[in-house]
């Protein structure tokens, strides 16, 4: 099966995105000029502006792209008639692996570093993305419909899950207080988080 060839414009756009990932990580957004992006991508400065009006627009594209990757990589569907804990552990482990990925950490560091003194702008941009339904919320909704979980506020419960795992696999690494978690520690984190969450929300069987 033949793959469709990319246009020159698509190839240039990809080169700009790749250049931004490299430059933002090395120099930060403030330290990266449009001229630098053009030089790294081997395109004209005008071409960079044709695709992305500002560096902030390019940065938020990278954040949105990361979110879309999460949707494909964290893809554990609810299975009716199967025990909840193994399902939730698998879902959380996939989420933890994604959060710990180098690309996720790099883009997040750049975004937080750039918007540190303008938290309102960062909040506004992240709200556009985070309002989309994610794999954890879908799984929780299915478990509620199946009467296996008793949850009144799904968004709050999802935030609880993310808070539990990010306290160990994201924030300490983001601020370089700890090294990344080993495979064994990631699995333990997924297990312990699932157990704690189900102790609170799983419906009691008679």
JOPE-V261300 format. One line per field, one symbol per residue. psi: psi as a letter, one per 40 degrees, with the letter a starting at -180 (. if undefined). burial: I if it has 24 or more other ideal C-beta (glycine too) atoms within 12 Angstrom, else O. Layout:
psi=???
burial=???
//
This chain:
psi=hhihiiidddddddddddddddddddeiddehidddddddefiidddddddhdidddddddddddddddddddgghihhheiiddddddddddddddddeidddddddddddddedegdddddddddddeeihidddddddddddefdighdgdddddddddddddddecddddefdiiiiiddddddddddddddddddehihh.
burial=OOOOOOOOOOOIIOIIIOIIIOIIIOOOIOOIOIOIIIOIIOIOOOOIOOIIOOIIOIIIIIIOIIIOOIOOIIOIOIOOOOOIIOIIIIIIIIIIIIIIIOIIIIIIIIIIIIIOOOOOOIOOIOOOIOOOOIIIIOIIOIIIOOOIIOIOOIOOIIOOIIOIIIOIIIOOIIOOOOOOIOOOOIOOIIIIIIOOIIOOIIOOOO
//
